[in-house]
Amino acid sequence: MEPTKIKLYYFDLHGRAEAIRLVLYYNKVKYEDYRMSTIEWRELKKTGIAPYGKLPFVEIDGKIYAQSFSILRYFCQLYGQYPTDPLDILRVESIVAYVDDIRASFRPAAYWEAESEEKKQEVYNTYFEKTQPPHLLKLNSILKENEANGLFFFGKSLSIADYAILSFLSVFVFHDWRPPIVKESIAACPELVKYWETRKADFGDYFETRPKKFL
């Protein structure tokens, strides 16, 4: 049964909520995108509303559900963008998990509590110069292996894998704040560039009009 009222809770960032926002936007689902500051979150957390004490979580017809990928999976299943064959599920879930691994490797650069700004910048540069480029090449390779001529990461239409990938690319690759080295890295991945340009068009002006955030 399709829900009648949806409220998504997250920080005023793209982060772990962005793939969820993408699936809702693409399927023209009306929902409340509740973005909060860290101060607001500290107060809200005290109420115990978050099942596991973390963001994001979603309220669906008055009931609270949590964990970003569980929420994403639910909406993809609801709107027919999740496979049913066990091997196909294994394939798309492995891509989603891989993207999460790539994002996780950036966390030391984003939240590094270093003794100096120089050290923080060093960690940041290492991610974009050494850590991310091999992952982009791997994504490019995965894309070429799919039978849809590089238009989708699985099958011949948008799936949970694409939402995870698009969320990542929109922040870590095709974003105003990316350092110049990223342009060199992505130039070695022509299929991935074509994929982004093609799939981005599916979302109209979403990426241009969404709130401008670092992460």
Secondary structure, 3 states (H helix, E strand, C coil): CCCCCEEEEEECCCHHHHHHHHHHHHCCCCCEEEEECHHHHHHHHHCCCCCCCCCCEEEECCEEEECHHHHHHHHHHHCCCCCCCHHHHHHHHHHHHHHHHHHHCCHHHHHCCCCCHHHHHHHHHHHHHHHHHHHHHHHHHHHHHCCCCCCCCCCCCCCHHHHHHHHHHHHHCCCCCCCCHHHHHHHCCHHHHHHHHHHHHHHCCHHHHCCCCCC
